[in-house]
């Protein structure tokens, strides 16, 4: 689901305070996901360089 669609759904079905709290969690999870993806790329590159 796209970020904007998630925000729209939250605003439609939840109170403002709940929406803000959930968006904060979504942002935190998104940052964690980006860090994990970067780590996966680094580990893949390290493994490939060891195999050469």
C-alpha distance matrix in Angstrom:
0.0 3.8 6.5 8.4 6.6 6.6 10.2 11.1 10.5 12.4 15.1 15.5 16.2 17.6 20.6 20.6 21.8 19.2 16.4 18.1 18.5 15.0 13.8 16.7 15.5 12.0 14.0 16.4 14.1 12.6 16.3 17.3 14.9 16.3 19.8 19.5 18.4 21.4 23.6 22.7 23.7 26.9 27.8 27.3 29.5 32.1 32.3 32.8 35.5 37.3 37.4 39.1
3.8 0.0 3.8 5.5 5.3 6.3 8.8 10.1 10.7 12.5 14.4 15.5 16.8 18.0 20.5 19.9 21.3 19.3 16.0 17.1 18.2 15.0 13.0 15.8 15.4 11.7 12.8 15.8 14.2 11.9 15.3 17.1 14.9 15.5 19.2 19.5 18.2 20.7 23.4 22.9 23.4 26.5 27.9 27.5 29.3 32.0 32.6 32.9 35.3 37.4 37.7 39.1
6.5 3.8 0.0 3.8 5.5 5.1 6.3 8.7 9.9 10.6 12.4 14.3 15.6 16.1 18.1 17.0 18.2 16.5 13.1 13.7 15.0 12.2 9.6 12.4 12.6 9.0 9.7 13.0 12.2 10.0 13.1 15.4 14.0 14.5 18.0 18.9 18.1 20.2 22.9 23.0 23.6 26.3 28.0 28.0 29.6 32.1 33.1 33.6 35.8 37.9 38.5 39.9
8.4 5.5 3.8 0.0 3.8 5.4 5.1 6.2 8.6 9.9 10.5 12.2 14.4 15.2 17.1 15.8 17.8 16.6 12.9 13.8 15.9 13.5 10.9 14.0 14.9 11.7 12.3 15.9 15.6 13.6 16.4 19.0 17.7 18.0 21.5 22.6 21.7 23.7 26.5 26.7 27.1 29.8 31.6 31.6 33.0 35.6 36.7 37.0 39.1 41.4 42.0 43.3
6.6 5.3 5.5 3.8 0.0 3.8 5.4 5.1 6.1 8.6 9.9 10.5 12.3 13.9 16.5 16.1 18.2 16.4 13.0 14.9 16.6 13.6 12.0 15.5 15.7 12.6 14.2 17.5 16.5 15.0 18.4 20.3 18.8 19.7 23.2 23.7 22.9 25.4 27.9 27.7 28.4 31.3 32.7 32.6 34.4 36.9 37.6 38.1 40.4 42.5 42.9 44.3
6.6 6.3 5.1 5.4 3.8 0.0 3.8 5.5 5.1 6.2 8.6 9.9 10.8 11.7 14.3 14.0 15.5 13.3 10.1 12.1 13.2 10.0 8.8 12.4 12.2 9.3 11.5 14.5 13.5 12.7 16.1 17.8 16.7 18.1 21.3 21.7 21.5 24.0 26.2 26.2 27.4 30.0 31.3 31.5 33.5 35.7 36.4 37.2 39.6 41.4 42.0 43.7
10.2 8.8 6.3 5.1 5.4 3.8 0.0 3.8 5.5 5.1 6.1 8.5 10.2 10.4 12.1 11.1 13.0 11.6 7.9 9.5 11.6 9.3 7.4 11.1 12.1 9.7 11.2 14.5 14.5 13.7 16.6 18.8 18.3 19.3 22.3 23.4 23.3 25.4 27.7 28.2 29.2 31.6 33.1 33.6 35.3 37.5 38.5 39.3 41.4 43.3 44.2 45.7
11.1 10.1 8.7 6.2 5.1 5.5 3.8 0.0 3.8 5.5 5.1 6.1 8.7 10.1 12.1 11.8 14.4 13.1 9.7 12.0 14.4 12.2 10.9 14.6 15.6 13.3 15.0 18.3 18.1 17.3 20.3 22.4 21.7 22.7 25.8 26.7 26.4 28.7 31.1 31.3 32.2 34.8 36.3 36.5 38.2 40.6 41.5 42.2 44.4 46.4 47.0 48.5
10.5 10.7 9.9 8.6 6.1 5.1 5.5 3.8 0.0 3.8 5.5 5.1 6.2 8.3 11.3 12.0 14.2 12.1 9.3 12.4 13.9 11.2 11.1 14.9 15.0 13.0 15.5 18.3 17.7 17.4 20.8 22.3 21.5 23.1 26.1 26.5 26.5 29.1 31.1 31.1 32.4 35.1 36.2 36.4 38.5 40.7 41.3 42.2 44.6 46.3 46.9 48.6
12.4 12.5 10.6 9.9 8.6 6.2 5.1 5.5 3.8 0.0 3.8 5.4 5.5 5.6 8.3 8.7 10.6 8.3 5.6 8.9 10.3 8.0 8.3 11.9 12.3 11.1 13.6 16.2 16.0 16.4 19.4 20.8 20.7 22.4 25.0 25.7 26.2 28.6 30.4 30.8 32.3 34.6 35.7 36.4 38.4 40.4 41.2 42.3 44.5 46.1 47.0 48.8
15.1 14.4 12.4 10.5 9.9 8.6 6.1 5.1 5.5 3.8 0.0 3.8 5.8 5.7 7.1 7.0 10.0 9.0 6.2 9.1 11.6 10.3 10.1 13.5 14.8 13.8 15.6 18.5 18.9 18.9 21.6 23.5 23.5 24.9 27.5 28.6 28.9 31.0 33.1 33.7 35.0 37.2 38.6 39.2 41.1 43.1 44.1 45.1 47.2 49.0 49.9 51.6
15.5 15.5 14.3 12.2 10.5 9.9 8.5 6.1 5.1 5.4 3.8 0.0 3.8 6.1 8.3 9.7 12.7 11.3 9.3 12.6 14.6 13.0 13.3 16.8 17.6 16.5 18.7 21.5 21.4 21.5 24.5 26.2 25.8 27.4 30.2 30.9 31.1 33.5 35.5 35.7 37.1 39.6 40.8 41.2 43.2 45.3 46.1 47.0 49.3 51.0 51.7 53.5
16.2 16.8 15.6 14.4 12.3 10.8 10.2 8.7 6.2 5.5 5.8 3.8 0.0 3.8 7.2 9.7 11.9 9.7 8.7 12.5 13.6 11.9 13.2 16.5 16.7 16.1 18.8 21.1 20.8 21.5 24.6 25.7 25.5 27.6 30.1 30.5 31.1 33.7 35.3 35.5 37.2 39.6 40.5 41.1 43.3 45.2 45.8 47.0 49.4 50.8 51.5 53.5
17.6 18.0 16.1 15.2 13.9 11.7 10.4 10.1 8.3 5.6 5.7 6.1 3.8 0.0 3.8 6.5 8.2 6.0 5.9 9.5 10.5 9.6 11.3 14.1 14.6 14.8 17.3 19.2 19.5 20.6 23.3 24.4 24.8 26.8 29.0 29.7 30.6 33.0 34.5 35.0 36.9 39.0 39.9 40.8 43.0 44.7 45.4 46.9 49.0 50.4 51.4 53.4
20.6 20.5 18.1 17.1 16.5 14.3 12.1 12.1 11.3 8.3 7.1 8.3 7.2 3.8 0.0 3.8 5.6 5.3 6.1 8.6 10.0 10.5 12.1 14.2 15.5 16.2 18.1 20.0 20.9 22.1 24.3 25.7 26.5 28.3 30.3 31.3 32.4 34.5 36.0 36.9 38.7 40.5 41.6 42.8 44.8 46.3 47.3 48.8 50.8 52.2 53.4 55.4
20.6 19.9 17.0 15.8 16.1 14.0 11.1 11.8 12.0 8.7 7.0 9.7 9.7 6.5 3.8 0.0 3.8 5.5 5.0 6.1 8.6 9.9 10.4 12.2 14.3 15.0 16.2 18.3 19.8 20.6 22.4 24.3 25.3 26.7 28.6 30.1 31.1 32.8 34.5 35.8 37.3 39.0 40.4 41.6 43.3 44.9 46.2 47.6 49.4 50.9 52.3 54.1
21.8 21.3 18.2 17.8 18.2 15.5 13.0 14.4 14.2 10.6 10.0 12.7 11.9 8.2 5.6 3.8 0.0 3.8 5.4 5.2 6.2 8.6 9.9 10.7 12.6 14.2 15.4 16.7 18.5 19.9 21.4 22.8 24.4 26.0 27.4 28.8 30.4 32.0 33.3 34.8 36.5 37.9 39.2 40.7 42.5 43.8 45.1 46.8 48.4 49.8 51.3 53.2
19.2 19.3 16.5 16.6 16.4 13.3 11.6 13.1 12.1 8.3 9.0 11.3 9.7 6.0 5.3 5.5 3.8 0.0 3.8 5.5 5.1 6.1 8.5 9.9 10.7 12.2 14.2 15.4 16.5 18.2 20.1 21.1 22.4 24.4 25.9 26.9 28.4 30.4 31.6 32.7 34.7 36.3 37.3 38.7 40.7 42.0 43.1 44.8 46.7 47.9 49.2 51.3
16.4 16.0 13.1 12.9 13.0 10.1 7.9 9.7 9.3 5.6 6.2 9.3 8.7 5.9 6.1 5.0 5.4 3.8 0.0 3.8 5.5 5.1 6.0 8.5 9.9 10.3 12.1 14.1 15.1 16.1 18.2 19.8 20.6 22.3 24.3 25.4 26.5 28.4 30.0 31.1 32.7 34.5 35.8 36.9 38.8 40.4 41.5 43.0 44.9 46.3 47.6 49.5
18.1 17.1 13.7 13.8 14.9 12.1 9.5 12.0 12.4 8.9 9.1 12.6 12.5 9.5 8.6 6.1 5.2 5.5 3.8 0.0 3.8 5.5 5.1 6.1 8.7 9.7 10.5 12.3 14.2 15.1 16.6 18.4 19.8 21.1 22.7 24.3 25.6 27.1 28.7 30.2 31.7 33.2 34.6 36.1 37.7 39.1 40.6 42.1 43.7 45.2 46.7 48.5
18.5 18.2 15.0 15.9 16.6 13.2 11.6 14.4 13.9 10.3 11.6 14.6 13.6 10.5 10.0 8.6 6.2 5.1 5.5 3.8 0.0 3.8 5.5 5.1 6.4 8.7 10.0 10.7 12.5 14.3 15.6 16.7 18.5 20.2 21.5 22.8 24.5 26.1 27.3 28.7 30.7 32.0 33.1 34.7 36.6 37.7 39.0 40.8 42.4 43.7 45.3 47.3
15.0 15.0 12.2 13.5 13.6 10.0 9.3 12.2 11.2 8.0 10.3 13.0 11.9 9.6 10.5 9.9 8.6 6.1 5.1 5.5 3.8 0.0 3.8 5.3 5.1 6.1 8.6 9.8 10.4 12.1 14.3 15.2 16.3 18.3 20.0 20.9 22.3 24.4 25.6 26.6 28.6 30.3 31.2 32.6 34.6 36.0 37.0 38.7 40.6 41.8 43.2 45.2
13.8 13.0 9.6 10.9 12.0 8.8 7.4 10.9 11.1 8.3 10.1 13.3 13.2 11.3 12.1 10.4 9.9 8.5 6.0 5.1 5.5 3.8 0.0 3.8 5.3 4.8 6.1 8.5 9.7 10.3 12.3 14.1 15.0 16.4 18.4 19.8 20.8 22.5 24.2 25.4 27.0 28.7 30.0 31.3 33.0 34.6 35.9 37.3 39.0 40.6 42.0 43.7
16.7 15.8 12.4 14.0 15.5 12.4 11.1 14.6 14.9 11.9 13.5 16.8 16.5 14.1 14.2 12.2 10.7 9.9 8.5 6.1 5.1 5.3 3.8 0.0 3.8 5.4 5.2 6.2 8.6 9.8 10.8 12.4 14.2 15.5 16.8 18.5 20.1 21.4 22.8 24.4 26.1 27.3 28.7 30.4 32.0 33.2 34.7 36.4 37.9 39.3 40.9 42.8
15.5 15.4 12.6 14.9 15.7 12.2 12.1 15.6 15.0 12.3 14.8 17.6 16.7 14.6 15.5 14.3 12.6 10.7 9.9 8.7 6.4 5.1 5.3 3.8 0.0 3.8 5.4 5.0 6.1 8.5 9.9 10.5 12.1 14.2 15.4 16.4 18.2 20.0 21.0 22.3 24.4 25.7 26.7 28.4 30.3 31.4 32.6 34.5 36.2 37.3 38.9 40.9
12.0 11.7 9.0 11.7 12.6 9.3 9.7 13.3 13.0 11.1 13.8 16.5 16.1 14.8 16.2 15.0 14.2 12.2 10.3 9.7 8.7 6.1 4.8 5.4 3.8 0.0 3.8 5.4 5.1 6.0 8.6 9.8 10.4 12.3 14.3 15.2 16.3 18.4 19.9 20.8 22.6 24.4 25.5 26.7 28.6 30.1 31.3 32.8 34.7 36.1 37.4 39.3
14.0 12.8 9.7 12.3 14.2 11.5 11.2 15.0 15.5 13.6 15.6 18.7 18.8 17.3 18.1 16.2 15.4 14.2 12.1 10.5 10.0 8.6 6.1 5.2 5.4 3.8 0.0 3.8 5.5 5.0 6.2 8.6 9.8 10.6 12.5 14.3 15.3 16.7 18.5 19.9 21.3 22.8 24.4 25.8 27.2 28.7 30.3 31.7 33.2 34.9 36.4 38.1
16.4 15.8 13.0 15.9 17.5 14.5 14.5 18.3 18.3 16.2 18.5 21.5 21.1 19.2 20.0 18.3 16.7 15.4 14.1 12.3 10.7 9.8 8.5 6.2 5.0 5.4 3.8 0.0 3.8 5.4 5.2 6.3 8.6 10.0 10.8 12.4 14.3 15.5 16.6 18.4 20.3 21.3 22.6 24.4 26.0 27.1 28.6 30.4 31.8 33.1 34.9 36.7
14.1 14.2 12.2 15.6 16.5 13.5 14.5 18.1 17.7 16.0 18.9 21.4 20.8 19.5 20.9 19.8 18.5 16.5 15.1 14.2 12.5 10.4 9.7 8.6 6.1 5.1 5.5 3.8 0.0 3.8 5.4 5.0 6.1 8.6 9.9 10.4 12.2 14.2 15.2 16.3 18.4 19.9 20.8 22.3 24.3 25.5 26.6 28.4 30.2 31.4 32.8 34.9
12.6 11.9 10.0 13.6 15.0 12.7 13.7 17.3 17.4 16.4 18.9 21.5 21.5 20.6 22.1 20.6 19.9 18.2 16.1 15.1 14.3 12.1 10.3 9.8 8.5 6.0 5.0 5.4 3.8 0.0 3.8 5.4 5.0 6.3 8.7 9.9 10.6 12.4 14.3 15.3 16.7 18.5 19.9 21.1 22.8 24.4 25.7 27.0 28.8 30.4 31.7 33.5
16.3 15.3 13.1 16.4 18.4 16.1 16.6 20.3 20.8 19.4 21.6 24.5 24.6 23.3 24.3 22.4 21.4 20.1 18.2 16.6 15.6 14.3 12.3 10.8 9.9 8.6 6.2 5.2 5.4 3.8 0.0 3.8 5.4 5.1 6.3 8.7 9.9 10.7 12.4 14.3 15.5 16.7 18.4 20.0 21.3 22.6 24.4 25.9 27.2 28.8 30.5 32.1
17.3 17.1 15.4 19.0 20.3 17.8 18.8 22.4 22.3 20.8 23.5 26.2 25.7 24.4 25.7 24.3 22.8 21.1 19.8 18.4 16.7 15.2 14.1 12.4 10.5 9.8 8.6 6.3 5.0 5.4 3.8 0.0 3.8 5.5 5.1 6.2 8.6 9.9 10.5 12.3 14.4 15.3 16.4 18.3 20.0 21.0 22.4 24.3 25.8 27.0 28.7 30.6
14.9 14.9 14.0 17.7 18.8 16.7 18.3 21.7 21.5 20.7 23.5 25.8 25.5 24.8 26.5 25.3 24.4 22.4 20.6 19.8 18.5 16.3 15.0 14.2 12.1 10.4 9.8 8.6 6.1 5.0 5.4 3.8 0.0 3.8 5.4 5.1 6.1 8.6 9.8 10.4 12.4 14.3 15.2 16.4 18.4 19.9 20.9 22.5 24.4 25.7 27.0 29.0
16.3 15.5 14.5 18.0 19.7 18.1 19.3 22.7 23.1 22.4 24.9 27.4 27.6 26.8 28.3 26.7 26.0 24.4 22.3 21.1 20.2 18.3 16.4 15.5 14.2 12.3 10.6 10.0 8.6 6.3 5.1 5.5 3.8 0.0 3.8 5.4 5.1 6.2 8.6 9.8 10.7 12.4 14.3 15.3 16.7 18.4 20.0 21.2 22.7 24.5 26.0 27.5
19.8 19.2 18.0 21.5 23.2 21.3 22.3 25.8 26.1 25.0 27.5 30.2 30.1 29.0 30.3 28.6 27.4 25.9 24.3 22.7 21.5 20.0 18.4 16.8 15.4 14.3 12.5 10.8 9.9 8.7 6.3 5.1 5.4 3.8 0.0 3.8 5.4 5.1 6.2 8.6 10.0 10.6 12.2 14.2 15.4 16.4 18.3 20.0 21.1 22.6 24.5 26.1
19.5 19.5 18.9 22.6 23.7 21.7 23.4 26.7 26.5 25.7 28.6 30.9 30.5 29.7 31.3 30.1 28.8 26.9 25.4 24.3 22.8 20.9 19.8 18.5 16.4 15.2 14.3 12.4 10.4 9.9 8.7 6.2 5.1 5.4 3.8 0.0 3.8 5.4 5.0 6.1 8.7 9.8 10.4 12.1 14.2 15.1 16.3 18.2 19.9 21.0 22.5 24.6
18.4 18.2 18.1 21.7 22.9 21.5 23.3 26.4 26.5 26.2 28.9 31.1 31.1 30.6 32.4 31.1 30.4 28.4 26.5 25.6 24.5 22.3 20.8 20.1 18.2 16.3 15.3 14.3 12.2 10.6 9.9 8.6 6.1 5.1 5.4 3.8 0.0 3.8 5.4 5.0 6.3 8.7 9.9 10.5 12.4 14.2 15.3 16.5 18.4 20.1 21.2 23.0
21.4 20.7 20.2 23.7 25.4 24.0 25.4 28.7 29.1 28.6 31.0 33.5 33.7 33.0 34.5 32.8 32.0 30.4 28.4 27.1 26.1 24.4 22.5 21.4 20.0 18.4 16.7 15.5 14.2 12.4 10.7 9.9 8.6 6.2 5.1 5.4 3.8 0.0 3.8 5.4 5.2 6.3 8.7 9.9 10.7 12.4 14.3 15.4 16.6 18.5 20.2 21.5
23.6 23.4 22.9 26.5 27.9 26.2 27.7 31.1 31.1 30.4 33.1 35.5 35.3 34.5 36.0 34.5 33.3 31.6 30.0 28.7 27.3 25.6 24.2 22.8 21.0 19.9 18.5 16.6 15.2 14.3 12.4 10.5 9.8 8.6 6.2 5.0 5.4 3.8 0.0 3.8 5.4 5.0 6.1 8.5 9.8 10.4 12.2 14.1 15.3 16.5 18.4 20.3
22.7 22.9 23.0 26.7 27.7 26.2 28.2 31.3 31.1 30.8 33.7 35.7 35.5 35.0 36.9 35.8 34.8 32.7 31.1 30.2 28.7 26.6 25.4 24.4 22.3 20.8 19.9 18.4 16.3 15.3 14.3 12.3 10.4 9.8 8.6 6.1 5.0 5.4 3.8 0.0 3.8 5.5 5.1 6.1 8.6 9.8 10.5 12.2 14.2 15.4 16.6 18.6
23.7 23.4 23.6 27.1 28.4 27.4 29.2 32.2 32.4 32.3 35.0 37.1 37.2 36.9 38.7 37.3 36.5 34.7 32.7 31.7 30.7 28.6 27.0 26.1 24.4 22.6 21.3 20.3 18.4 16.7 15.5 14.4 12.4 10.7 10.0 8.7 6.3 5.2 5.4 3.8 0.0 3.8 5.5 5.1 6.1 8.6 9.9 10.5 12.2 14.3 15.4 16.8
26.9 26.5 26.3 29.8 31.3 30.0 31.6 34.8 35.1 34.6 37.2 39.6 39.6 39.0 40.5 39.0 37.9 36.3 34.5 33.2 32.0 30.3 28.7 27.3 25.7 24.4 22.8 21.3 19.9 18.5 16.7 15.3 14.3 12.4 10.6 9.8 8.7 6.3 5.0 5.5 3.8 0.0 3.8 5.4 5.1 6.1 8.6 9.9 10.6 12.4 14.4 15.7
27.8 27.9 28.0 31.6 32.7 31.3 33.1 36.3 36.2 35.7 38.6 40.8 40.5 39.9 41.6 40.4 39.2 37.3 35.8 34.6 33.1 31.2 30.0 28.7 26.7 25.5 24.4 22.6 20.8 19.9 18.4 16.4 15.2 14.3 12.2 10.4 9.9 8.7 6.1 5.1 5.5 3.8 0.0 3.8 5.4 5.0 6.1 8.6 9.9 10.6 12.4 14.6
27.3 27.5 28.0 31.6 32.6 31.5 33.6 36.5 36.4 36.4 39.2 41.2 41.1 40.8 42.8 41.6 40.7 38.7 36.9 36.1 34.7 32.6 31.3 30.4 28.4 26.7 25.8 24.4 22.3 21.1 20.0 18.3 16.4 15.3 14.2 12.1 10.5 9.9 8.5 6.1 5.1 5.4 3.8 0.0 3.8 5.4 5.1 6.1 8.6 10.0 10.7 12.7
29.5 29.3 29.6 33.0 34.4 33.5 35.3 38.2 38.5 38.4 41.1 43.2 43.3 43.0 44.8 43.3 42.5 40.7 38.8 37.7 36.6 34.6 33.0 32.0 30.3 28.6 27.2 26.0 24.3 22.8 21.3 20.0 18.4 16.7 15.4 14.2 12.4 10.7 9.8 8.6 6.1 5.1 5.4 3.8 0.0 3.8 5.4 5.1 6.1 8.7 10.0 10.9
32.1 32.0 32.1 35.6 36.9 35.7 37.5 40.6 40.7 40.4 43.1 45.3 45.2 44.7 46.3 44.9 43.8 42.0 40.4 39.1 37.7 36.0 34.6 33.2 31.4 30.1 28.7 27.1 25.5 24.4 22.6 21.0 19.9 18.4 16.4 15.1 14.2 12.4 10.4 9.8 8.6 6.1 5.0 5.4 3.8 0.0 3.8 5.5 5.2 6.3 8.8 10.3
32.3 32.6 33.1 36.7 37.6 36.4 38.5 41.5 41.3 41.2 44.1 46.1 45.8 45.4 47.3 46.2 45.1 43.1 41.5 40.6 39.0 37.0 35.9 34.7 32.6 31.3 30.3 28.6 26.6 25.7 24.4 22.4 20.9 20.0 18.3 16.3 15.3 14.3 12.2 10.5 9.9 8.6 6.1 5.1 5.4 3.8 0.0 3.8 5.5 5.2 6.4 9.0
32.8 32.9 33.6 37.0 38.1 37.2 39.3 42.2 42.2 42.3 45.1 47.0 47.0 46.9 48.8 47.6 46.8 44.8 43.0 42.1 40.8 38.7 37.3 36.4 34.5 32.8 31.7 30.4 28.4 27.0 25.9 24.3 22.5 21.2 20.0 18.2 16.5 15.4 14.1 12.2 10.5 9.9 8.6 6.1 5.1 5.5 3.8 0.0 3.8 5.4 5.2 6.6
35.5 35.3 35.8 39.1 40.4 39.6 41.4 44.4 44.6 44.5 47.2 49.3 49.4 49.0 50.8 49.4 48.4 46.7 44.9 43.7 42.4 40.6 39.0 37.9 36.2 34.7 33.2 31.8 30.2 28.8 27.2 25.8 24.4 22.7 21.1 19.9 18.4 16.6 15.3 14.2 12.2 10.6 9.9 8.6 6.1 5.2 5.5 3.8 0.0 3.8 5.5 5.4
37.3 37.4 37.9 41.4 42.5 41.4 43.3 46.4 46.3 46.1 49.0 51.0 50.8 50.4 52.2 50.9 49.8 47.9 46.3 45.2 43.7 41.8 40.6 39.3 37.3 36.1 34.9 33.1 31.4 30.4 28.8 27.0 25.7 24.5 22.6 21.0 20.1 18.5 16.5 15.4 14.3 12.4 10.6 10.0 8.7 6.3 5.2 5.4 3.8 0.0 3.8 5.5
37.4 37.7 38.5 42.0 42.9 42.0 44.2 47.0 46.9 47.0 49.9 51.7 51.5 51.4 53.4 52.3 51.3 49.2 47.6 46.7 45.3 43.2 42.0 40.9 38.9 37.4 36.4 34.9 32.8 31.7 30.5 28.7 27.0 26.0 24.5 22.5 21.2 20.2 18.4 16.6 15.4 14.4 12.4 10.7 10.0 8.8 6.4 5.2 5.5 3.8 0.0 3.8
39.1 39.1 39.9 43.3 44.3 43.7 45.7 48.5 48.6 48.8 51.6 53.5 53.5 53.4 55.4 54.1 53.2 51.3 49.5 48.5 47.3 45.2 43.7 42.8 40.9 39.3 38.1 36.7 34.9 33.5 32.1 30.6 29.0 27.5 26.1 24.6 23.0 21.5 20.3 18.6 16.8 15.7 14.6 12.7 10.9 10.3 9.0 6.6 5.4 5.5 3.8 0.0
